[in-house]
């Protein structure tokens, strides 16, 4: 089976923060990549037309830089996923899973502080049952700086047990992250370039690499 990797991002930038290096590595390894963007800016949500147009431009740039083969953009209201019926969200995710047929799926962590992340996790996991989505062989949760470390529940804390060496891809990840300039700020802000680089180096030290991204393996079928 050709590797088909799906990254599910509650908001554009989550995919680069949590999986940017791994996605670049997968692309170099010959995988087909799909990006499921769950939420988006809307005028109803308080964003200007200019901000919405800029975000669309940023998404186009990231698509080209990473080399995504397919993009699925649901454009659901950001910060308001708790107002979307779970059945509606699961049906939308299900359509993506059935269309792309991913082998490997990356999801946000269930313990993240942002409610959008937790809701996306629940909807994504509903689409990983082997008897309905037989293509899925591996599901991993990624950490999102500024969200995962602020999930304060001990029961749902992030416990990484898989580390991908991204030494050869960290510089490119950081350059792509800069596309989302409005989401970044100076160190010690968690989404600063310096902070993201420090996390990659720390995760590398956890596993014997110069730089790494860490994940929590949820399921694997071999």
N, C-alpha and C positions, 0 to 999 in steps of 0.2 A: 504493500500500500504506500502511495506517495504521502509524505507527511504534509498534513494540512493543519495549520495552526490558526486558532481563533483567539484574538484578544478582545475581551469585553471591557469597555471603559465607561463608567458612569458619566464622566465628563471628559472632553478632549483635554489632554495632557496626562491623564492617569496612565495611559498606555506607555508613554515615554518614561514617566517617573518610575513606574513599577517594573516595566518589561523592555524598555527601549534597547538595551544592550542585547538581551536575549532575542528580541525580534530581528535585530540586524544580524545576529549570529545565525538564526534559523534561515533567514533569507540567503545568506552566504552558503549555507548547507544545502540549498536547493528546495526549501519548503515553499509551499504556497501560503500566503498570509492574508487573513481577513481581519478587518477592524470593525467591530460593532460599537458604534457610538450611541449611547442610550439617550442622553439629554442634550438640549441645545438652548441657545439664547432666543428669546422671543420678545417682541415689543410688548406683548401682554404681561410679560414677566418683568418689565421695567428697563429692558436694554434698548439702546438707540439703534436706528438702522445702520449707523456707521459701525457700531460695535459688532453687530450681527454680520455685516459684510466683512469686517476684519477677521472675525473668527472663521468664517467660511474660507477666506484666503489662507489662514493659518493651517486649516485642515488640508487644503489642497497641497500646501508646501510639505506638510508632514507625510502625506500620502506618497509624494514623489521621493522624498528623502529616504523613507524607510523601504519603499518598494512594495507597498500593499497591492495585492492582486484584486481584492474586492473590498468595498466599503459599504456598510449598512448603517445608515444614519436615521435613527428613529425620531429624533428631534422632540422628545418628550420634555415637559417643563422641568428645568433644572431646579433643584432644592424642593421640588413638589411631587416627587415620585410617590410619596405616601398618599397622594390624592388620586393616583391611578389604580384602578382595580388590579389586583395581582393576576387574575385570570387574563386580563388584557395584555399585561406585560409578558406573561409566560407564553401566550399565543404569538406575540411578536418575536420573542426569542426563538420559539420553536420553528417559526418560518425560516429564520436565519440558519439554524442548525440543519434543517432539512435541505436547504438550498446549498449551503457550503460543504456540509458533511465533514466537520472537523475531526481530526484524530486527536489533537492536543488542544486543550482549552485553558486559558488563563482568566481567572475571575478575581474581583476585589476580595479582600478578606472580610469575613463575617464580623469581626470585632472592630472594624473601622469606626471612627467617631461620627462620620457623616452618614445620615440616614439613607441617602441615595445609594451609598455603597452597600449597606446592609440589605436593602431591598433588591438591588441588582444581584447580589450573591444568591439570595433565596430564589429569584426567578431563574437564574442561570442553572442552579443545581437541579431545578425541576426538569431541565432539558438534558440531563446526563444519564438517564436510565438506559441501560444497555439494550433492553428489549424494544425501546422506542427510538433510540438514537444509536444504532449499533456501530457507527463510525467512531464514536468517542472511546478512546483508549486511555486517556490520561487527563486529569483535571488538577490544576495547581492554583493556589491562591497567592497573589502577589502583595507586597507591601507598598503602600503609597505614602511617601513622606508628607507630613502635616495631617494625616488621617489615621494611619495604623498605630503610630506611637501614642496617639491621644485616645485610643480606645482603652479605657481604664479598667474594664472588667477583667478580673483574673480568669474567669471561666472561658472567655473568648479571646484571650491574648494570642498574639502571633507567635507561633513556634516553628521557625523555619527548619526544614529537614532536607531540602534540596538546594544546591548552590550551583549556578551556572557561571562558568568562567567567561567574563566579558572583557578581559584585559585588552583584547584587540579592537573592541568596539566602544569602549567608554568615551573616548574623545568624540566620536561621531554622535553618541547618545547625547552628550552635553551640548553639542552644536545644534542638534535638532530641538532639544529642549528650549533653547534660546528663541525659537520661533514663537513660543507662547510667552512673549515678553511681559504681557500684562499680568501673568500668573506668578512671576518671579519677583524676588526682592533680595536685598543684601543679607548676607550672613549676620546673625544666626537664624534668619528666617528659614524654616525647614525646606522650602522649595528654592533656596538659593543654589546657584551653581556649585559653590563651595561645599554646601551641606550635602548635596546629592553626590558629589565626588567623594566626600568623606565617608558617606554611607557605603558606596561601592567598594571603597578600600577596606572598610571595616568588615563588610561581608566577605571580601576576599580573604582577609586575615582569619575569618572563621573557618575557612575551608582550604587554605593553602594556596590561594591564587593572589595575584596582584590586585585584581578587581573582580567583583562578582555581584550578581543579583540573587536574592534569597527568596525561596518560595516554601509554601506549606503544601505538601503532596496530599491531596484529598482522596484520589482514587487512581489506580493504575491496573489495567487489564492487559496481560501479556499472553 
